[in-house]
């Protein structure tokens, strides 16, 4: 009888904690503009006027959001199977301590992990920008942790990059909507994004020899099911690839046709091709209807209009793949989610071959050239003769904090 009473009281306490935790989490949802003074949350809209520049340099990174200690330090299986479990005394207590601390913060909905890595990448990017004299920085999404509907999550990003550091105040900073910004929730998610940056979901940056086209891939892969399936179909045809019977071409088709440049770059958060964890996103029916067909249409459009590079994030590692479109056109698909979020390892060769076969079955000629579990950013240069992408790893080594991973050179194609 006494045991049953103890169990009942324990269950009651657990339920109470969960209810209180849920209450705390719900209470934090709201508009950024309602929580912070304007000088704190507004990032200057410094879209660079580089239309007539013969040479443009910019930096690219993504996925710099804070993480959850309970997930990365306690629930992560690799921590429990590491050599430290046997060799380091009281390591189990350390993990349990992280679990309890992280669970408490999860209930409060306060991310509490990865700051050291985020600051490391931020400082490296700022130093590169000062040294190179870049025209702008492009962040390909997941600026905030988990839920952009919550002002407290935007506060972390703004505090680290604006209030405590001049990055956002000194250098034009161009954002791309990631899934964590929750842009498909227009009541809170997109409203917060718009209040902070003032940028639309889709926009274009033009220079003399190149064009950067930013798109919101969340309208294709609706991870949190904010959009009705029929509406999602309409949005895909409106913004990405118009249907055969459409009276008007899609926004992306118009931009790709309008800008007759030597170099064309598309930036989107979700990778159209991935050999990492998010390979499965395009197979998940809950993300949207007919996703494999939409991917086919999107990649065909990109290939037909001479796009050389697609930058994306979402997978927390570095990947470089090439899609062959016909005999001449090659599209470099570059996934870079090493901006400070917890890294996710690449898969073993057997899994990569499995994914490769998936692409073959879809009729996609894709080759994986490089994959690395590293924190990193890109330095991109566009001039009259070539587009150069330098992939830079960031570490905490004092003697060599950054190093070149690879350099991708794409020469101008001579038109007949």
Residue pairs with C-beta under 8 A, 6 or more apart in sequence:
17 107
18 107
20 107
21 106
21 107
21 108
24 107
24 108
24 109
25 107
25 108
25 109
28 109
28 150
28 151
28 152
29 147
29 149
29 150
29 188
30 149
30 150
30 151
30 188
31 151
31 188
31 191
31 192
31 195
32 41
32 151
32 154
32 191
32 192
32 195
32 196
33 41
33 195
34 151
35 151
35 152
35 155
36 151
36 155
36 158
40 158
40 162
40 163
41 154
41 158
41 195
41 196
42 195
42 196
42 198
43 158
43 162
43 168
43 173
43 196
43 197
43 198
44 168
44 169
45 197
45 198
45 199
46 136
46 171
46 172
46 173
47 136
47 172
47 174
47 199
47 203
47 205
48 135
48 136
48 172
48 205
50 56
50 135
50 136
50 205
50 206
50 207
51 206
51 207
51 208
52 207
52 208
53 135
53 207
53 208
54 208
54 209
54 383
54 384
55 381
55 382
55 383
55 384
56 135
56 207
56 210
56 381
56 382
56 383
57 132
57 133
57 134
57 135
57 379
57 380
57 381
57 382
58 134
58 135
58 136
58 137
58 138
58 380
59 125
59 128
59 129
59 134
59 136
59 137
59 138
59 377
59 378
59 379
59 380
60 137
60 138
60 140
60 267
60 311
60 336
60 377
60 378
60 380
61 121
61 125
61 137
61 138
61 139
61 140
61 336
61 338
61 339
61 376
61 377
61 378
62 139
62 140
62 141
62 142
62 176
62 178
62 269
62 312
62 313
62 314
62 336
62 337
62 339
63 140
63 141
63 142
63 178
63 313
63 314
63 316
63 337
63 338
63 339
63 340
63 341
64 118
64 121
64 122
64 139
64 142
64 143
64 157
64 339
64 340
64 341
65 111
65 114
65 118
65 142
65 143
65 144
65 145
65 146
65 157
65 180
65 340
65 341
66 111
66 112
66 113
66 114
66 115
66 118
66 144
66 145
66 153
66 156
67 111
67 113
67 114
67 145
67 341
67 342
68 102
68 105
68 106
68 111
68 112
68 113
68 145
68 146
69 98
69 101
69 102
69 105
69 112
69 113
70 98
70 99
70 101
70 102
70 103
70 105
70 106
71 102
71 113
72 113
72 114
72 342
73 79
73 95
73 98
73 99
73 102
73 113
74 95
74 96
74 98
74 99
74 102
74 103
75 99
79 95
80 95
84 91
85 91
85 92
101 112
102 112
102 113
105 111
105 112
109 147
109 150
109 152
110 152
111 145
111 146
111 153
111 156
113 342
114 340
114 341
114 342
115 160
116 396
117 340
117 341
117 342
117 375
118 160
118 339
118 340
118 341
119 160
119 340
120 340
120 375
120 394
120 395
120 396
121 338
121 339
121 340
121 375
121 376
121 377
121 394
122 160
122 161
122 165
122 167
122 340
124 377
124 392
124 394
124 401
124 402
125 137
125 167
125 377
126 165
126 166
126 167
126 171
128 134
128 377
128 379
128 392
128 402
129 137
129 171
132 379
134 171
134 379
135 172
136 171
136 172
136 173
136 174
136 205
137 167
137 171
137 172
137 173
137 174
138 174
138 176
138 212
138 214
138 267
138 311
139 173
139 174
139 175
139 176
139 339
140 176
140 178
140 267
140 268
140 269
140 311
140 312
140 313
140 336
141 175
141 176
141 177
141 178
141 179
141 180
141 181
141 269
141 313
141 314
142 178
142 179
142 180
142 181
142 269
142 313
142 314
142 337
142 341
143 157
143 175
143 178
143 180
143 181
144 153
144 154
144 156
144 157
144 180
144 181
145 153
145 156
145 180
146 153
146 180
147 153
147 180
147 182
148 154
148 180
148 181
148 182
148 183
148 188
148 189
148 192
148 193
149 182
149 185
149 187
149 188
149 189
149 192
150 188
151 192
154 192
154 196
158 168
158 196
161 167
161 168
162 168
162 169
167 173
174 199
174 205
174 214
175 193
175 197
175 199
176 214
176 216
176 267
176 268
176 269
176 313
177 183
177 190
177 193
177 201
177 216
177 218
177 269
178 218
178 269
178 313
178 314
179 218
179 221
179 223
179 224
179 269
179 270
179 314
181 189
181 190
181 192
181 193
182 188
182 189
182 190
182 224
182 226
183 189
183 190
183 193
183 201
183 216
183 218
184 190
184 218
184 219
184 222
184 224
184 226
184 227
185 224
185 226
190 201
193 199
201 215
201 216
201 219
201 239
202 213
202 214
202 215
202 216
202 239
202 251
202 252
203 214
204 211
204 212
204 213
204 214
204 255
204 259
205 211
205 212
205 214
206 212
206 259
206 261
207 382
208 384
209 261
209 262
209 263
209 382
209 383
209 384
209 412
210 261
210 262
210 263
210 264
210 265
210 382
210 387
211 255
211 259
211 261
211 263
211 264
211 265
212 265
212 266
212 267
213 252
213 255
213 256
213 259
213 264
213 265
213 266
213 267
214 266
214 267
214 268
215 239
215 240
215 252
215 266
215 267
215 268
216 239
216 268
216 269
217 268
217 269
217 270
217 312
218 269
218 270
219 227
219 232
219 235
219 236
219 239
219 240
220 232
220 236
220 240
220 270
220 288
220 291
220 294
220 298
221 270
221 281
221 282
221 287
221 288
221 291
222 232
222 287
222 288
223 281
223 287
225 286
227 235
229 288
229 289
232 288
232 289
233 289
236 294
237 243
237 246
237 250
238 250
238 251
239 250
239 251
239 252
240 250
240 251
240 252
240 294
240 297
240 298
240 301
241 250
241 252
241 253
241 294
241 297
241 298
241 301
242 248
242 249
242 250
242 253
249 257
252 301
253 301
256 264
256 301
256 302
256 305
256 307
257 305
262 384
262 412
262 413
263 308
263 309
263 382
263 387
263 410
263 412
264 305
264 306
264 307
264 308
264 309
265 307
265 308
265 309
265 310
265 311
265 380
265 387
266 302
266 307
266 309
266 310
266 311
267 310
267 311
267 312
268 310
268 311
268 312
269 312
269 313
269 314
270 278
270 281
270 312
270 314
271 278
271 310
271 312
271 313
271 314
271 315
271 319
271 333
271 335
272 295
272 298
272 299
272 310
272 312
272 333
273 299
273 321
273 323
273 333
273 359
273 364
273 366
274 281
274 314
274 315
274 319
274 335
275 319
275 321
275 346
275 347
275 352
275 355
275 356
275 368
275 371
276 315
276 316
276 317
276 319
276 335
276 344
276 346
276 347
276 371
277 315
277 344
278 314
278 315
279 355
279 358
281 287
281 291
281 314
282 291
282 292
282 295
283 291
283 292
284 291
285 291
288 294
292 362
295 362
296 362
296 363
296 364
299 323
299 325
299 331
299 364
300 325
302 310
302 325
302 331
303 323
303 325
303 326
303 329
303 331
304 325
306 329
306 413
307 331
308 330
308 331
308 332
308 387
308 410
309 331
309 332
309 334
309 387
309 389
309 410
310 331
310 332
310 333
310 334
311 334
311 336
311 378
312 333
312 334
312 335
312 336
313 335
313 336
313 337
313 339
314 335
314 337
315 335
315 337
315 344
316 337
316 338
316 341
316 342
316 343
316 344
317 335
317 337
317 338
317 343
317 344
317 345
317 346
317 371
317 372
317 373
317 374
318 335
318 336
318 338
318 370
318 371
318 372
318 373
318 374
318 376
318 391
318 405
319 333
319 334
319 335
319 336
319 346
319 368
319 370
319 371
320 332
320 333
320 334
320 335
320 368
320 369
320 370
320 371
320 391
320 406
320 408
321 332
321 333
321 334
321 335
321 366
321 367
321 368
321 369
322 330
322 331
322 332
322 333
322 366
322 367
322 369
323 330
323 331
323 333
323 364
323 365
323 366
324 330
324 365
324 366
324 367
325 331
325 365
328 413
332 389
332 408
332 410
333 366
334 378
334 389
334 408
336 376
336 377
336 378
336 391
338 374
338 375
338 376
338 377
338 394
339 375
339 377
340 375
343 373
343 374
343 375
344 373
345 373
346 352
346 371
346 372
346 373
347 355
352 368
352 371
356 366
356 368
359 365
359 366
370 405
370 406
372 393
372 405
374 393
374 394
374 405
375 393
375 394
375 395
376 391
376 392
376 393
376 394
376 405
377 392
377 394
378 389
378 390
378 391
378 392
379 389
379 390
379 392
380 387
380 388
380 389
380 390
381 387
381 388
384 412
385 411
385 412
386 409
386 410
386 411
386 412
387 409
387 410
388 407
388 408
388 409
388 410
389 407
389 408
389 410
390 404
390 407
390 408
391 404
391 405
391 406
391 407
391 408
392 402
392 403
392 404
392 405
393 402
393 403
393 404
393 405
394 401
394 402
395 401
395 402
395 403
